[in-house]
C-alpha cells in the first residue's frame, strides 16, 4: 500500500447573477469610487439618478464589456446591470455617510487595487499584441510531450472518503492487509467509521510526470491513502488505460497554453529589465528575498497581459514543466 499526502485532486459570472453576487463585492467598488471623487460630474448620457448621483451610458457600457455579454443578450442584460449600478450607488452613498472610505484597511485595499490596475495597463502597453503560436510551434510541443497526448494514460480510481480524525494506525494496518477497497469498506462499517464513496479519473496530462510514472507502475487494485486537510481519501487504482489525443484535438489547447506562456515570458522579461535598472534596497534584512527571479515570476503572474482568447475546455491542459504541473496537481508521494 502506498501513502499519499497533500492532495490537490480537486475536480464566468452569468449576468443573471450579477446583481445578487455583486452585492457582496460592490461596497469596496463603491468606496473606491468615492475615494476617487464620487461627487465629480460623470461624463455621458444619464440613465438614472440616485439621490442626485447620475448613472451614465458609459458606466453601463463598461459593465457590459466586463461581463462579456453576447450581443444578442445585451438588451436584457442592460436592464439587470443598470439595477446593479443603482445598488452600487446606494451602497456607495451609505459608505460615504458612514465614513467607511476613511477606514485605513479600505484605503489600503483601494490603493492596492489601483496599483494593480495601473501596473497591468503598463504591461499591456509595453508588451502589446502577442503573436499567436504557429502551427509548427504547436506541432513541436505536441511531439515533445507524448505523455500528454499520443501516449496519454487515464487512471480510474475508486475512493472512500473519511474524516482525517478517523485515520489511525488500526485503519492503516487494515489497509495493508486488505486486497480490495470493499474489504476496507467492510472494516469501516464494522468499526462504525462514517465514509462516503467517490469515483475519479485523471490522465497523465493532469498529474505531475513523476506521479504519473508511479501510478502507471502500480497494478490494478493497488490501495493507497491521500490526505486532504480535514478529509482523507482511501483510494483503489481501478484501471489504467490508454487515452491518446491526436494533434487536431490538442491544437486549441496547446495554442492557448503557448499563447499564455508567451505572455508570461514577456512579462518576466520586462520585470527583469526594470529590476536591472532600478535601485532596490531591502530595509528589513530578514524579509529580503532569497531569489529576485522568483519575485519577478510571481509579479509577472499578477500583472501579465490577459489572453486574447478564452481558455479551451478540452483536451486536458498541457504542462510546461514540473513546477507548473505540480502547482496544478499538487499531489506527491510520501
Phi and psi in degrees as GROMACS dihedral restraints (atoms count N, CA, C in turn):
[ dihedral_restraints ]
;  ai    aj    ak    al  type     phi  dphi    fc
    3     4     5     6     1  -104.0    20    10
    4     5     6     7     1   145.3    20    10
    6     7     8     9     1  -109.7    20    10
    7     8     9    10     1   129.2    20    10
    9    10    11    12     1  -110.6    20    10
   10    11    12    13     1   160.4    20    10
   12    13    14    15     1  -147.5    20    10
   13    14    15    16     1   167.0    20    10
   15    16    17    18     1    50.9    20    10
   16    17    18    19     1    54.5    20    10
   18    19    20    21     1   -71.9    20    10
   19    20    21    22     1   145.3    20    10
   21    22    23    24     1  -122.2    20    10
   22    23    24    25     1    28.1    20    10
   24    25    26    27     1   -74.4    20    10
   25    26    27    28     1    68.8    20    10
   27    28    29    30     1  -105.4    20    10
   28    29    30    31     1   118.0    20    10
   36    37    38    39     1   -75.4    20    10
   37    38    39    40     1   121.5    20    10
   39    40    41    42     1   -78.9    20    10
   40    41    42    43     1   147.7    20    10
   42    43    44    45     1   -65.5    20    10
   43    44    45    46     1   -33.2    20    10
   45    46    47    48     1   -59.0    20    10
   46    47    48    49     1   -27.8    20    10
   48    49    50    51     1  -100.2    20    10
   49    50    51    52     1     1.9    20    10
   51    52    53    54     1   -59.4    20    10
   52    53    54    55     1   -44.4    20    10
   54    55    56    57     1   -66.3    20    10
   55    56    57    58     1   -42.6    20    10
   57    58    59    60     1   -71.9    20    10
   58    59    60    61     1   -50.9    20    10
   60    61    62    63     1   -69.2    20    10
   61    62    63    64     1   -25.9    20    10
   63    64    65    66     1   -71.2    20    10
   64    65    66    67     1   -23.9    20    10
   66    67    68    69     1   -61.4    20    10
   67    68    69    70     1   -36.2    20    10
   69    70    71    72     1   -67.0    20    10
   70    71    72    73     1   -29.0    20    10
   72    73    74    75     1  -103.9    20    10
   73    74    75    76     1   -14.8    20    10
   75    76    77    78     1   -67.9    20    10
   76    77    78    79     1   -27.1    20    10
   78    79    80    81     1   -60.3    20    10
   79    80    81    82     1   -43.7    20    10
   81    82    83    84     1   -63.8    20    10
   82    83    84    85     1   -40.4    20    10
   84    85    86    87     1   -64.0    20    10
   85    86    87    88     1   -42.4    20    10
   87    88    89    90     1   -61.4    20    10
   88    89    90    91     1   -44.0    20    10
   90    91    92    93     1   -61.5    20    10
   91    92    93    94     1   -39.3    20    10
   93    94    95    96     1   -60.3    20    10
   94    95    96    97     1   -42.4    20    10
   96    97    98    99     1   -65.9    20    10
   97    98    99   100     1   -40.2    20    10
   99   100   101   102     1   -63.6    20    10
  100   101   102   103     1   -42.5    20    10
  102   103   104   105     1   -66.1    20    10
  103   104   105   106     1   -26.7    20    10
  105   106   107   108     1   -90.4    20    10
  106   107   108   109     1     5.1    20    10
  108   109   110   111     1   106.1    20    10
  109   110   111   112     1    60.5    20    10
  111   112   113   114     1   -64.7    20    10
  112   113   114   115     1   -19.4    20    10
  114   115   116   117     1   -85.0    20    10
  115   116   117   118     1    -8.6    20    10
  117   118   119   120     1   -68.8    20    10
  118   119   120   121     1   145.7    20    10
  120   121   122   123     1   -69.3    20    10
  121   122   123   124     1   129.9    20    10
  123   124   125   126     1   -85.8    20    10
  124   125   126   127     1   144.5    20    10
  126   127   128   129     1   -86.9    20    10
  127   128   129   130     1   136.3    20    10
  129   130   131   132     1   124.3    20    10
  130   131   132   133     1   160.3    20    10
  132   133   134   135     1   -65.1    20    10
  133   134   135   136     1   129.0    20    10
  135   136   137   138     1   -76.3    20    10
  136   137   138   139     1   136.7    20    10
  138   139   140   141     1  -105.7    20    10
  139   140   141   142     1   -27.0    20    10
  141   142   143   144     1  -159.0    20    10
  142   143   144   145     1   162.2    20    10
  144   145   146   147     1  -131.5    20    10
  145   146   147   148     1   127.9    20    10
  147   148   149   150     1  -117.0    20    10
  148   149   150   151     1   103.0    20    10
  150   151   152   153     1    52.3    20    10
  151   152   153   154     1    39.4    20    10
  153   154   155   156     1    92.4    20    10
  154   155   156   157     1   -10.9    20    10
  156   157   158   159     1   -93.7    20    10
  157   158   159   160     1   123.5    20    10
  159   160   161   162     1   -83.3    20    10
  160   161   162   163     1   145.1    20    10
  162   163   164   165     1  -113.7    20    10
  163   164   165   166     1   124.8    20    10
  165   166   167   168     1  -108.7    20    10
  166   167   168   169     1   169.3    20    10
  168   169   170   171     1   -61.2    20    10
  169   170   171   172     1   -38.8    20    10
  171   172   173   174     1   -61.6    20    10
  172   173   174   175     1   -40.3    20    10
  174   175   176   177     1   -63.6    20    10
  175   176   177   178     1   -44.6    20    10
  177   178   179   180     1   -64.0    20    10
  178   179   180   181     1   -42.9    20    10
  180   181   182   183     1   -61.5    20    10
  181   182   183   184     1   -36.9    20    10
  183   184   185   186     1   -65.6    20    10
  184   185   186   187     1   -40.1    20    10
  186   187   188   189     1   -63.4    20    10
  187   188   189   190     1   -42.7    20    10
  189   190   191   192     1   -61.5    20    10
  190   191   192   193     1   -40.1    20    10
  192   193   194   195     1   -66.0    20    10
  193   194   195   196     1   -44.2    20    10
  195   196   197   198     1   -69.8    20    10
  196   197   198   199     1   -26.1    20    10
  198   199   200   201     1   -85.1    20    10
  199   200   201   202     1    -4.8    20    10
  201   202   203   204     1    52.1    20    10
  202   203   204   205     1    47.5    20    10
  204   205   206   207     1   -79.3    20    10
  205   206   207   208     1   126.1    20    10
  207   208   209   210     1   -60.6    20    10
  208   209   210   211     1   152.2    20    10
  210   211   212   213     1   -56.6    20    10
  211   212   213   214     1   -39.6    20    10
  213   214   215   216     1   -68.9    20    10
  214   215   216   217     1   -17.0    20    10
  216   217   218   219     1  -106.4    20    10
  217   218   219   220     1     0.3    20    10
  219   220   221   222     1   -67.6    20    10
  220   221   222   223     1   -32.6    20    10
  222   223   224   225     1   -63.9    20    10
  223   224   225   226     1   -48.6    20    10
  225   226   227   228     1   -68.1    20    10
  226   227   228   229     1   -39.8    20    10
  228   229   230   231     1   -66.4    20    10
  229   230   231   232     1   -34.4    20    10
  231   232   233   234     1   -60.1    20    10
  232   233   234   235     1   -38.5    20    10
  234   235   236   237     1   -64.9    20    10
  235   236   237   238     1   -43.9    20    10
  237   238   239   240     1   -67.9    20    10
  238   239   240   241     1   -40.7    20    10
  240   241   242   243     1   -69.8    20    10
  241   242   243   244     1   -32.3    20    10
  243   244   245   246     1   -64.0    20    10
  244   245   246   247     1   -42.4    20    10
  246   247   248   249     1   -62.7    20    10
  247   248   249   250     1   -36.9    20    10
  249   250   251   252     1   -64.9    20    10
  250   251   252   253     1   -39.4    20    10
  252   253   254   255     1   -66.0    20    10
  253   254   255   256     1   -36.4    20    10
  255   256   257   258     1   -64.6    20    10
  256   257   258   259     1   -45.2    20    10
  258   259   260   261     1   -57.8    20    10
  259   260   261   262     1   -42.8    20    10
  261   262   263   264     1   -61.7    20    10
  262   263   264   265     1   -43.1    20    10
  264   265   266   267     1   -65.6    20    10
  265   266   267   268     1   -38.7    20    10
  267   268   269   270     1   -62.0    20    10
  268   269   270   271     1   -44.7    20    10
  270   271   272   273     1   -65.0    20    10
  271   272   273   274     1   -39.3    20    10
  273   274   275   276     1   -62.7    20    10
  274   275   276   277     1   -44.3    20    10
  276   277   278   279     1   -59.4    20    10
  277   278   279   280     1   -45.0    20    10
  279   280   281   282     1   -67.8    20    10
  280   281   282   283     1   -35.8    20    10
  282   283   284   285     1   -62.4    20    10
  283   284   285   286     1   -40.8    20    10
  285   286   287   288     1   -67.0    20    10
  286   287   288   289     1   -40.7    20    10
  288   289   290   291     1   -58.9    20    10
  289   290   291   292     1   -40.5    20    10
  291   292   293   294     1   -84.3    20    10
  292   293   294   295     1     2.6    20    10
  294   295   296   297     1    60.8    20    10
  295   296   297   298     1    28.6    20    10
  297   298   299   300     1   -65.4    20    10
  298   299   300   301     1   -28.7    20    10
  300   301   302   303     1   -65.6    20    10
  301   302   303   304     1   -11.1    20    10
  303   304   305   306     1  -101.7    20    10
  304   305   306   307     1    -2.8    20    10
  306   307   308   309     1   -63.9    20    10
  307   308   309   310     1   129.1    20    10
  309   310   311   312     1   -54.6    20    10
  310   311   312   313     1   -39.6    20    10
  312   313   314   315     1   -66.3    20    10
  313   314   315   316     1   -38.4    20    10
  315   316   317   318     1   -68.3    20    10
  316   317   318   319     1   -43.3    20    10
  318   319   320   321     1   -60.3    20    10
  319   320   321   322     1   -41.8    20    10
  321   322   323   324     1   -64.6    20    10
  322   323   324   325     1   -41.5    20    10
  324   325   326   327     1   -63.1    20    10
  325   326   327   328     1   -39.3    20    10
  327   328   329   330     1   -64.7    20    10
  328   329   330   331     1   -44.0    20    10
  330   331   332   333     1   -62.7    20    10
  331   332   333   334     1   -39.9    20    10
  333   334   335   336     1   -63.9    20    10
  334   335   336   337     1   -46.5    20    10
  336   337   338   339     1   -61.5    20    10
  337   338   339   340     1   -41.4    20    10
  339   340   341   342     1   -63.0    20    10
  340   341   342   343     1   -43.9    20    10
  342   343   344   345     1   -62.0    20    10
  343   344   345   346     1   -42.6    20    10
  345   346   347   348     1   -64.4    20    10
  346   347   348   349     1   -42.2    20    10
  348   349   350   351     1   -63.2    20    10
  349   350   351   352     1   -45.6    20    10
  351   352   353   354     1   -65.7    20    10
  352   353   354   355     1   -42.1    20    10
  354   355   356   357     1   -63.4    20    10
  355   356   357   358     1   -42.6    20    10
  357   358   359   360     1   -67.5    20    10
  358   359   360   361     1   -37.5    20    10
  360   361   362   363     1   -62.9    20    10
  361   362   363   364     1   -40.1    20    10
  363   364   365   366     1   -62.7    20    10
  364   365   366   367     1   -46.1    20    10
  366   367   368   369     1   -62.2    20    10
  367   368   369   370     1   -39.7    20    10
  369   370   371   372     1   -60.0    20    10
  370   371   372   373     1   -44.0    20    10
  372   373   374   375     1   -69.1    20    10
  373   374   375   376     1   -40.9    20    10
  375   376   377   378     1   -69.6    20    10
  376   377   378   379     1   -45.5    20    10
  378   379   380   381     1   -77.5    20    10
  379   380   381   382     1   -38.4    20    10
  381   382   383   384     1    74.7    20    10
  382   383   384   385     1  -150.1    20    10
  384   385   386   387     1   -89.9    20    10
  385   386   387   388     1   121.3    20    10
  387   388   389   390     1   -83.0    20    10
  388   389   390   391     1   133.1    20    10
  390   391   392   393     1   -66.5    20    10
  391   392   393   394     1   140.9    20    10
  393   394   395   396     1   -67.0    20    10
  394   395   396   397     1   139.8    20    10
  396   397   398   399     1   -57.0    20    10
  397   398   399   400     1   140.6    20    10
  399   400   401   402     1   -79.3    20    10
  400   401   402   403     1   164.4    20    10
  402   403   404   405     1   -60.2    20    10
  403   404   405   406     1   -36.0    20    10
  405   406   407   408     1   -65.7    20    10
  406   407   408   409     1   -40.2    20    10
  408   409   410   411     1   -64.8    20    10
  409   410   411   412     1   -40.4    20    10
  411   412   413   414     1   -64.4    20    10
  412   413   414   415     1   -46.4    20    10
  414   415   416   417     1   -64.8    20    10
  415   416   417   418     1   -38.5    20    10
  417   418   419   420     1   -62.4    20    10
  418   419   420   421     1   -44.2    20    10
  420   421   422   423     1   -63.8    20    10
  421   422   423   424     1   -40.8    20    10
  423   424   425   426     1   -59.4    20    10
  424   425   426   427     1   -46.9    20    10
  426   427   428   429     1   -70.4    20    10
  427   428   429   430     1   -30.8    20    10
  429   430   431   432     1   -80.6    20    10
  430   431   432   433     1   -11.9    20    10
  432   433   434   435     1  -128.8    20    10
  433   434   435   436     1    62.3    20    10
  435   436   437   438     1   -61.6    20    10
  436   437   438   439     1   -28.2    20    10
  438   439   440   441     1   -63.6    20    10
  439   440   441   442     1   -22.0    20    10
  441   442   443   444     1   -93.0    20    10
  442   443   444   445     1   -15.7    20    10
  444   445   446   447     1  -131.3    20    10
  445   446   447   448     1   -88.4    20    10
  447   448   449   450     1   -63.8    20    10
  448   449   450   451     1   -27.9    20    10
  450   451   452   453     1  -115.2    20    10
  451   452   453   454     1    26.3    20    10
  453   454   455   456     1   -65.2    20    10
  454   455   456   457     1   138.6    20    10
  456   457   458   459     1  -111.7    20    10
  457   458   459   460     1   149.9    20    10
  459   460   461   462     1  -115.3    20    10
  460   461   462   463     1   130.5    20    10
  462   463   464   465     1  -110.2    20    10
  463   464   465   466     1   115.9    20    10
  465   466   467   468     1   -97.8    20    10
  466   467   468   469     1   128.2    20    10
  468   469   470   471     1  -129.2    20    10
  469   470   471   472     1   147.9    20    10
  471   472   473   474     1  -114.6    20    10
  472   473   474   475     1   140.8    20    10
  474   475   476   477     1  -133.2    20    10
  475   476   477   478     1   146.7    20    10
  477   478   479   480     1  -114.1    20    10
  478   479   480   481     1   124.5    20    10
  480   481   482   483     1  -105.5    20    10
  481   482   483   484     1   121.7    20    10
  483   484   485   486     1  -125.9    20    10
  484   485   486   487     1   166.8    20    10
  486   487   488   489     1   -72.9    20    10
  487   488   489   490     1   138.4    20    10
  489   490   491   492     1   -59.1    20    10
  490   491   492   493     1   -28.4    20    10
  492   493   494   495     1   -64.8    20    10
  493   494   495   496     1   -21.8    20    10
  495   496   497   498     1   -88.2    20    10
  496   497   498   499     1    -3.2    20    10
  498   499   500   501     1   -82.5    20    10
  499   500   501   502     1   116.3    20    10
  501   502   503   504     1  -139.8    20    10
  502   503   504   505     1   179.9    20    10
  504   505   506   507     1   -63.6    20    10
  505   506   507   508     1   -37.3    20    10
  507   508   509   510     1   -62.2    20    10
  508   509   510   511     1   -41.2    20    10
  510   511   512   513     1   -68.2    20    10
  511   512   513   514     1   -37.8    20    10
  513   514   515   516     1   -62.1    20    10
  514   515   516   517     1   -41.6    20    10
  516   517   518   519     1   -64.9    20    10
  517   518   519   520     1   -38.0    20    10
  519   520   521   522     1   -64.1    20    10
  520   521   522   523     1   -38.0    20    10
  522   523   524   525     1   -65.0    20    10
  523   524   525   526     1   -38.7    20    10
  525   526   527   528     1   -65.1    20    10
  526   527   528   529     1   -37.2    20    10
  528   529   530   531     1   -81.1    20    10
  529   530   531   532     1   -28.5    20    10
  531   532   533   534     1   -66.3    20    10
  532   533   534   535     1   143.8    20    10
  534   535   536   537     1  -102.3    20    10
  535   536   537   538     1    -8.8    20    10
  537   538   539   540     1  -152.3    20    10
  538   539   540   541     1   164.3    20    10
  540   541   542   543     1   -68.9    20    10
  541   542   543   544     1   -27.8    20    10
  543   544   545   546     1   -66.2    20    10
  544   545   546   547     1   -34.0    20    10
  546   547   548   549     1   -65.4    20    10
  547   548   549   550     1   -37.2    20    10
  549   550   551   552     1   -65.7    20    10
  550   551   552   553     1   -41.9    20    10
  552   553   554   555     1   -61.2    20    10
  553   554   555   556     1   -40.3    20    10
  555   556   557   558     1   -63.7    20    10
  556   557   558   559     1   -40.3    20    10
  558   559   560   561     1   -62.8    20    10
  559   560   561   562     1   -43.0    20    10
  561   562   563   564     1   -61.8    20    10
  562   563   564   565     1   -42.1    20    10
  564   565   566   567     1   -62.1    20    10
  565   566   567   568     1   -45.7    20    10
  567   568   569   570     1   -64.0    20    10
  568   569   570   571     1   -29.7    20    10
  570   571   572   573     1  -101.2    20    10
  571   572   573   574     1    12.6    20    10
  573   574   575   576     1    56.3    20    10
  574   575   576   577     1    41.1    20    10
  576   577   578   579     1   -98.5    20    10
  577   578   579   580     1   122.4    20    10
  579   580   581   582     1   -73.4    20    10
  580   581   582   583     1   141.7    20    10
  582   583   584   585     1  -153.2    20    10
  583   584   585   586     1   163.5    20    10
  585   586   587   588     1  -124.6    20    10
  586   587   588   589     1   160.3    20    10
  588   589   590   591     1  -109.7    20    10
  589   590   591   592     1   144.0    20    10
  591   592   593   594     1  -144.4    20    10
  592   593   594   595     1   158.3    20    10
  594   595   596   597     1  -125.1    20    10
  595   596   597   598     1   143.3    20    10
  597   598   599   600     1  -145.9    20    10
  598   599   600   601     1   139.0    20    10
  600   601   602   603     1  -125.8    20    10
  601   602   603   604     1   133.2    20    10
  603   604   605   606     1  -134.7    20    10
  604   605   606   607     1   148.8    20    10
  606   607   608   609     1  -109.2    20    10
  607   608   609   610     1   170.2    20    10
  609   610   611   612     1   -67.3    20    10
  610   611   612   613     1   -12.7    20    10
  612   613   614   615     1   -80.9    20    10
  613   614   615   616     1   -16.9    20    10
  615   616   617   618     1   -93.1    20    10
  616   617   618   619     1   -20.0    20    10
  618   619   620   621     1  -113.6    20    10
  619   620   621   622     1   160.0    20    10
  621   622   623   624     1   -62.1    20    10
  622   623   624   625     1   143.2    20    10
  624   625   626   627     1   -53.0    20    10
  625   626   627   628     1   -43.2    20    10
  627   628   629   630     1   -66.1    20    10
  628   629   630   631     1   -34.2    20    10
  630   631   632   633     1   -70.4    20    10
  631   632   633   634     1   -42.8    20    10
  633   634   635   636     1   -59.8    20    10
  634   635   636   637     1   -40.1    20    10
  636   637   638   639     1   -62.6    20    10
  637   638   639   640     1   -43.7    20    10
  639   640   641   642     1   -67.6    20    10
  640   641   642   643     1   -39.6    20    10
  642   643   644   645     1   -65.2    20    10
  643   644   645   646     1   -40.6    20    10
  645   646   647   648     1   -63.9    20    10
  646   647   648   649     1   -26.4    20    10
  648   649   650   651     1   -84.9    20    10
  649   650   651   652     1    -9.2    20    10
  651   652   653   654     1   -80.8    20    10
  652   653   654   655     1   147.2    20    10
  654   655   656   657     1   -78.6    20    10
  655   656   657   658     1   155.1    20    10
  657   658   659   660     1   -60.1    20    10
  658   659   660   661     1   136.9    20    10
  660   661   662   663     1    95.6    20    10
  661   662   663   664     1    -7.8    20    10
  663   664   665   666     1   -57.1    20    10
  664   665   666   667     1   134.1    20    10
  666   667   668   669     1  -101.3    20    10
  667   668   669   670     1   142.3    20    10
  669   670   671   672     1  -155.6    20    10
  670   671   672   673     1   167.4    20    10
  672   673   674   675     1  -117.1    20    10
  673   674   675   676     1   137.5    20    10
  675   676   677   678     1  -124.9    20    10
  676   677   678   679     1   128.1    20    10
  678   679   680   681     1  -101.7    20    10
  679   680   681   682     1   130.3    20    10
  681   682   683   684     1  -129.4    20    10
  682   683   684   685     1    75.6    20    10
  684   685   686   687     1    62.5    20    10
  685   686   687   688     1  -115.5    20    10
  687   688   689   690     1   -81.9    20    10
  688   689   690   691     1    -1.7    20    10
  690   691   692   693     1  -128.1    20    10
  691   692   693   694     1   154.7    20    10
  693   694   695   696     1  -128.7    20    10
  694   695   696   697     1   138.6    20    10
  696   697   698   699     1  -106.7    20    10
  697   698   699   700     1   126.4    20    10
  699   700   701   702     1  -100.4    20    10
  700   701   702   703     1   112.5    20    10
  702   703   704   705     1  -118.1    20    10
  703   704   705   706     1   143.5    20    10
  705   706   707   708     1  -119.7    20    10
  706   707   708   709     1   128.3    20    10
  708   709   710   711     1   -78.6    20    10
  709   710   711   712     1    99.1    20    10
  711   712   713   714     1   -73.8    20    10
  712   713   714   715     1   -40.8    20    10
  714   715   716   717     1  -160.1    20    10
  715   716   717   718     1   149.4    20    10
  717   718   719   720     1  -126.5    20    10
  718   719   720   721     1   125.4    20    10
  720   721   722   723     1  -141.4    20    10
  721   722   723   724     1   157.4    20    10
  723   724   725   726     1   -69.9    20    10
  724   725   726   727     1   138.0    20    10
  726   727   728   729     1  -142.5    20    10
  727   728   729   730     1    62.9    20    10
  729   730   731   732     1   -68.1    20    10
  730   731   732   733     1   153.1    20    10
  732   733   734   735     1  -125.7    20    10
  733   734   735   736     1   130.8    20    10
  735   736   737   738     1   -85.6    20    10
  736   737   738   739     1   165.6    20    10
  738   739   740   741     1   -56.5    20    10
  739   740   741   742     1   -42.6    20    10
  741   742   743   744     1   -60.6    20    10
  742   743   744   745     1   -38.2    20    10
  744   745   746   747     1   -70.8    20    10
  745   746   747   748     1   -38.8    20    10
  747   748   749   750     1   -81.4    20    10
  748   749   750   751     1   -20.2    20    10
  750   751   752   753     1   -52.0    20    10
  751   752   753   754     1   -51.0    20    10
  753   754   755   756     1   -58.3    20    10
  754   755   756   757     1   -41.8    20    10
  756   757   758   759     1   -70.6    20    10
  757   758   759   760     1   -39.8    20    10
  759   760   761   762     1   -65.4    20    10
  760   761   762   763     1   -40.9    20    10
  762   763   764   765     1   -58.3    20    10
  763   764   765   766     1   -45.4    20    10
  765   766   767   768     1   -64.5    20    10
  766   767   768   769     1   -43.6    20    10
  768   769   770   771     1   -61.8    20    10
  769   770   771   772     1   -48.2    20    10
  771   772   773   774     1   -66.7    20    10
  772   773   774   775     1   -35.3    20    10
  774   775   776   777     1   -63.3    20    10
  775   776   777   778     1   -46.4    20    10
  777   778   779   780     1   -64.1    20    10
  778   779   780   781     1   -36.9    20    10
  780   781   782   783     1   -65.3    20    10
  781   782   783   784     1   -40.2    20    10
  783   784   785   786     1   -61.6    20    10
  784   785   786   787     1   -41.5    20    10
  786   787   788   789     1   -60.2    20    10
  787   788   789   790     1   -47.6    20    10
  789   790   791   792     1   -63.5    20    10
  790   791   792   793     1   -44.3    20    10
  792   793   794   795     1   -62.1    20    10
  793   794   795   796     1   -41.4    20    10
  795   796   797   798     1   -65.1    20    10
  796   797   798   799     1   -40.2    20    10
  798   799   800   801     1   -66.0    20    10
  799   800   801   802     1   -41.5    20    10
  801   802   803   804     1   -64.9    20    10
  802   803   804   805     1   -38.7    20    10
  804   805   806   807     1   -64.5    20    10
  805   806   807   808     1   -40.2    20    10
  807   808   809   810     1   -67.7    20    10
  808   809   810   811     1   -40.2    20    10
  810   811   812   813     1   -66.5    20    10
  811   812   813   814     1   -36.4    20    10
  813   814   815   816     1   -63.6    20    10
  814   815   816   817     1   -40.8    20    10
  816   817   818   819     1   -63.9    20    10
  817   818   819   820     1   -44.1    20    10
  819   820   821   822     1   -65.7    20    10
  820   821   822   823     1   -40.1    20    10
  822   823   824   825     1   -64.9    20    10
  823   824   825   826     1   -37.4    20    10
  825   826   827   828     1   -65.8    20    10
  826   827   828   829     1   -30.0    20    10
  828   829   830   831     1   -99.7    20    10
  829   830   831   832     1    -0.4    20    10
  831   832   833   834     1  -101.0    20    10
  832   833   834   835     1   157.3    20    10
  834   835   836   837     1  -101.0    20    10
  835   836   837   838     1   105.3    20    10
  837   838   839   840     1  -110.5    20    10
  838   839   840   841     1   123.1    20    10
  840   841   842   843     1  -118.8    20    10
  841   842   843   844     1   128.3    20    10
  843   844   845   846     1   -92.0    20    10
  844   845   846   847     1   106.5    20    10
  846   847   848   849     1   -76.9    20    10
  847   848   849   850     1   -30.6    20    10
  849   850   851   852     1  -103.9    20    10
  850   851   852   853     1   102.2    20    10
  852   853   854   855     1   -59.4    20    10
  853   854   855   856     1   -30.1    20    10
  855   856   857   858     1   -72.0    20    10
  856   857   858   859     1   -18.1    20    10
  858   859   860   861     1   -97.7    20    10
  859   860   861   862     1     1.7    20    10
  861   862   863   864     1   -61.8    20    10
  862   863   864   865     1   133.9    20    10
  864   865   866   867     1   -70.4    20    10
  865   866   867   868     1   137.6    20    10
  867   868   869   870     1   -80.0    20    10
  868   869   870   871     1   -13.2    20    10
  870   871   872   873     1  -148.7    20    10
  871   872   873   874     1   109.9    20    10
  873   874   875   876     1   -65.1    20    10
  874   875   876   877     1   -33.6    20    10
  876   877   878   879     1   -66.3    20    10
  877   878   879   880     1   -34.9    20    10
  879   880   881   882     1   -66.6    20    10
  880   881   882   883     1   -39.7    20    10
  882   883   884   885     1   -64.7    20    10
  883   884   885   886     1   -41.1    20    10
  885   886   887   888     1   -63.6    20    10
  886   887   888   889     1   -38.4    20    10
  888   889   890   891     1   -64.6    20    10
  889   890   891   892     1   -43.8    20    10
  891   892   893   894     1   -65.2    20    10
  892   893   894   895     1   -40.7    20    10
  894   895   896   897     1   -66.0    20    10
  895   896   897   898     1   -38.8    20    10
  897   898   899   900     1   -62.8    20    10
  898   899   900   901     1   -38.1    20    10
  900   901   902   903     1   -64.9    20    10
  901   902   903   904     1   -32.8    20    10
  903   904   905   906     1   -77.8    20    10
  904   905   906   907     1   -31.2    20    10
  906   907   908   909     1  -119.3    20    10
  907   908   909   910     1    11.6    20    10
  909   910   911   912     1   -64.9    20    10
  910   911   912   913     1   156.3    20    10
  912   913   914   915     1   -68.5    20    10
  913   914   915   916     1   132.2    20    10
  915   916   917   918     1   -64.4    20    10
  916   917   918   919     1   151.7    20    10
  918   919   920   921     1   -67.2    20    10
  919   920   921   922     1   145.7    20    10
  921   922   923   924     1   -74.9    20    10
  922   923   924   925     1   -28.4    20    10
  924   925   926   927     1  -111.8    20    10
  925   926   927   928     1   150.6    20    10
  927   928   929   930     1   -71.0    20    10
  928   929   930   931     1   156.1    20    10
  930   931   932   933     1   -59.8    20    10
  931   932   933   934     1   147.7    20    10
  933   934   935   936     1   -94.8    20    10
  934   935   936   937     1   134.8    20    10
  936   937   938   939     1   -77.1    20    10
  937   938   939   940     1   -32.9    20    10
  939   940   941   942     1  -145.6    20    10
  940   941   942   943     1   150.0    20    10
  942   943   944   945     1   -76.6    20    10
  943   944   945   946     1  -175.1    20    10
  945   946   947   948     1   -55.7    20    10
  946   947   948   949     1   147.6    20    10
  948   949   950   951     1   -64.7    20    10
  949   950   951   952     1   131.3    20    10
  951   952   953   954     1   -73.0    20    10
  952   953   954   955     1   160.0    20    10
  954   955   956   957     1  -113.6    20    10
  955   956   957   958     1   146.0    20    10
  957   958   959   960     1   -89.1    20    10
  958   959   960   961     1   -41.7    20    10
  960   961   962   963     1  -156.8    20    10
  961   962   963   964     1   173.9    20    10
  963   964   965   966     1   -59.8    20    10
  964   965   966   967     1   -36.8    20    10
  966   967   968   969     1   -61.7    20    10
  967   968   969   970     1   -44.8    20    10
  969   970   971   972     1   -68.3    20    10
  970   971   972   973     1   -39.7    20    10
  972   973   974   975     1   -66.7    20    10
  973   974   975   976     1   -44.4    20    10
  975   976   977   978     1   -63.5    20    10
  976   977   978   979     1   -35.2    20    10
  978   979   980   981     1   -63.4    20    10
  979   980   981   982     1   -33.4    20    10
  981   982   983   984     1   -83.0    20    10
  982   983   984   985     1   -43.6    20    10
  984   985   986   987     1   -82.0    20    10
  985   986   987   988     1   -46.0    20    10
  987   988   989   990     1    63.7    20    10
  988   989   990   991     1    21.6    20    10
  990   991   992   993     1  -119.9    20    10
  991   992   993   994     1   128.8    20    10
  993   994   995   996     1  -132.0    20    10
  994   995   996   997     1   159.8    20    10
  996   997   998   999     1   -84.5    20    10
  997   998   999  1000     1   142.7    20    10
